[in-house]
Amino acid sequence: MGLWKRIRPFGAASAFCLLATLAAQPALAEARVQQGLLAALNAEREAIRQVPAALISRASEAQEALAARRYEREWLMRQNVTLAGDDQFACLQEAIYHEARGETITGQFAVAEVILNRVDLGSYPGSVCGVVHQNAHLRNSCQFSYACNGRSRAMTEPGARSVAARIAQVMLSGAPRDLTDGATHFHTHTVRPVWSRRFAQTAQIGTHLFYREPVRLSSN
């Protein structure tokens, strides 16, 4: 039965009121949801205010200590590798190995950050493998030199391969990226790419300088 047939018996004035009520229902429902969210946020803020400052400080210190241990070889080598066999893991391990195995563990984590930062940006491929192999078909003109310099990609150094695997595991498991301030590029001290004059330098770790590409705003 059509809506008009349902409300016609009520008369014009009553029908108008009923239509107005029906039209207002979505707005009323949205208002109730907003009120519920506001109440939940207020309750959360109040609960946080009740937590002793000393407890918050201890939790913060524990988090900072864990972050520091992440870059210690002893801690890193105790991490289990559960992602072996996953394509994205393999691509990240390979990139860390070939681009940064001569760096400290911190420096290798920093290179992994750059790759994952690119994955998150719409201007780059949306996967680790897509990022590290971008333009790999162009000899010596790709994003990561090892992917297009014609050399073997085999990871022949067992120790470096193991470190790269654990860094890839930790980063793909959601570790914070707190070393390079959102960097999307890096280069060694021995070169100075054209883009390094335009991008903001965010960090210097080992022999690598890190840069963040300016945000591209859409013209639409």
Rosetta blueprint (number, residue, H / E / L):
1 M L
2 G L
3 L H
4 W H
5 K H
6 R H
7 I H
8 R H
9 P H
10 F H
11 G L
12 A H
13 A H
14 S H
15 A H
16 F H
17 C H
18 L H
19 L H
20 A H
21 T H
22 L H
23 A H
24 A H
25 Q H
26 P H
27 A H
28 L H
29 A H
30 E H
31 A H
32 R H
33 V H
34 Q H
35 Q H
36 G H
37 L H
38 L H
39 A H
40 A H
41 L H
42 N H
43 A H
44 E H
45 R H
46 E H
47 A H
48 I H
49 R H
50 Q H
51 V L
52 P L
53 A H
54 A H
55 L H
56 I H
57 S H
58 R H
59 A H
60 S H
61 E H
62 A H
63 Q H
64 E H
65 A H
66 L H
67 A H
68 A H
69 R H
70 R L
71 Y L
72 E L
73 R H
74 E H
75 W H
76 L H
77 M L
78 R L
79 Q L
80 N L
81 V L
82 T L
83 L L
84 A L
85 G L
86 D L
87 D H
88 Q H
89 F H
90 A H
91 C H
92 L H
93 Q H
94 E H
95 A H
96 I H
97 Y H
98 H H
99 E H
100 A H
101 R L
102 G L
103 E L
104 T L
105 I H
106 T H
107 G H
108 Q H
109 F H
110 A H
111 V H
112 A H
113 E H
114 V H
115 I H
116 L H
117 N H
118 R H
119 V H
120 D L
121 L L
122 G L
123 S L
124 Y L
125 P L
126 G L
127 S L
128 V H
129 C H
130 G H
131 V H
132 V H
133 H L
134 Q L
135 N L
136 A L
137 H L
138 L L
139 R L
140 N L
141 S L
142 C L
143 Q L
144 F L
145 S H
146 Y H
147 A H
148 C L
149 N L
150 G L
151 R L
152 S L
153 R L
154 A L
155 M L
156 T L
157 E L
158 P H
159 G H
160 A H
161 R H
162 S H
163 V H
164 A H
165 A H
166 R H
167 I H
168 A H
169 Q H
170 V H
171 M H
172 L H
173 S L
174 G L
175 A L
176 P L
177 R L
178 D L
179 L L
180 T L
181 D L
182 G L
183 A L
184 T L
185 H E
186 F E
187 H E
188 T E
189 H L
190 T L
191 V L
192 R L
193 P L
194 V H
195 W H
196 S H
197 R H
198 R L
199 F L
200 A E
201 Q E
202 T E
203 A E
204 Q E
205 I E
206 G L
207 T L
208 H E
209 L E
210 F E
211 Y E
212 R E
213 E L
214 P L
215 V L
216 R L
217 L L
218 S L
219 S L
220 N L
